[in-house]
């Protein structure tokens, strides 16, 4: 809670500085330093960094600045470069240890990044905004028109849910895993039920319990139930794995229904990346069970876009599909192919795009959009 509030305050300060008057512009400073001595340049740059937050934004241009005395080349890597470590070189400001890059982005963009120097990866020491995901911590660029998702902040008045931890033993897969059962206090035994792949990450990095509590408490979602499923080996289980899906629908779901007395629930399934892929693949054998599937940045490209063939061969399901991805993820082509297939088969769907990357900052911020078609509005 405190961490998220700090992020909001830092973001507000960042946007305030970035959207301030043009009295101080980094582009002007670069020109003004021409002809100065090394010491004068360094002093000017240090003074500027003490008075401003980086990346420094002028209109649609973001200036990244990094100080390093090793004299090795410095690179910018992140969502804007598909995290390739050597695709965006920084320019050395002559006679100083400072390096910079100037890149243009849409006003609503949010991207994560790091600097790379000498084979090592560095957070941006001039940027207080950071976020954490399954691969660790990154620095965050939020352009001036980016809207921070307020529903990810803990609000005590909306914490009206229970979250049970259960160790589930599968006879089919011969293994055990943790699952987390979410029940809002206003939800009934027949309320909508959501299956989350990557359940632990949705709770930890996606703040899913907080998001659900806040959206239900504010009347944007109906009271609902959710099962957050931990993977044992996500790369294996989420890669067109029929045995995993058989476990979910023929073992885990009946187990939860019996344990908590659930009945006649409208059912949804979803996930991020590979978790979105396996949710779409579930339509192959379980479309009659699923009323709704959501895929956030689904890995449609995997195995030469095999999922597109699987969906092409489907009989016409009544399942509604909610698809989304970031425009810095290089997923446009595969999602456009899927869009054509769904239109041809007259399957109900929506596709949303955001100026963001492949990270939990994106998925957390837009979980609301993903779920609204399934459980939007107050219960009647």
LINSULSUL-V755615 format. One line per field, one symbol per residue. ss: DSSP state (a for helix, b for strand, c for the rest). phi: phi as a letter, one per 30 degrees, with the letter a starting at -180 (. if undefined). burial: b if it has 9 or more other ideal C-beta (glycine too) atoms within 8 Angstrom, else e. A space follows every 50 residues. Layout:
# LINSULSUL-V755615
ss = ???
phi = ???
burial = ???
This chain:
# LINSULSUL-V755615
ss = caaaaaaaaaaaaaaaaacccccccaaaaaaacccccaaaaaaaaaaaaa accccbbbccbbbbbbbccccccbbbbbaaaccccccbbcbbcccccbbb bbbbcccccbbbbbbbbccbbbcccccccbbbbccbbbbbbbccccccca aacccaaaccbbbbbbbbbbccccbbbbbbbbbbccccccccbbbbccaa aaaacccaaaaaaaaaacccbcccbbbbbccccaaaaccccaaaaaaaaa aaaaaaaaaaccccccbbbbbbcaaaaaaaacaaaacccccbbbbbcccc caaaaaaaaaaacccccccbbbbbbbcccccaaaaaaaaaaaaaccccbb bbbbcccccaaaaaacaaaaaaaaabcccc
phi = .dddddddddddddddddcdddecbddddeddddjddedddddddddddd cbccedcbhcccccbbcacdiddcbcbledbhiddbcbddcddeibccbb bbbcbddcdbbcabcbbiiccbdddcbddbbbbdcjcbdbccdecdcddd ddcdbedcdbbcbccbccccddchabadbbccbddcdcdcdebcccdhed ddddcdhdddddeddddcidbdebbacccdddbddddcchcddddddddc cddddddddcidahddcbbalchddddddddddecbdddcdabbbchedd ddhhheeddddddddddcdccccaacdcchcdddddddeddddddhcdab bcbbdbccaddddddcdeddceddbdjddc
burial = eeebbebbebbebbbebbeeeeebebbebbeebeeeeeebbbebbeebbe ebbbbbbbeebbbbbbebeeeeebbbbbbbbeeeeeebbbeebeebebbb bbbebebbbbbbbbbbbeeeebbbeebebbbebeeeebbbbbbeebebbe bbbebeebebbebeebebebebbeeebbbbbbbbeebeeebbbbbbbbbb bbbebbbbbbbbbbbbbeebbbbbbbbbbbbeebeebbbbbeebbbbbbe bbbebbbeebebeebebbbbbbbbbbbbbbbbbbebbeebbbbbbbbbbb ebeebbbbebbeebeebebbbbbbbbbbbebeebbebbbebbeebebebe ebebbbbbbbbbbbbbbbbbbbebbbeeee
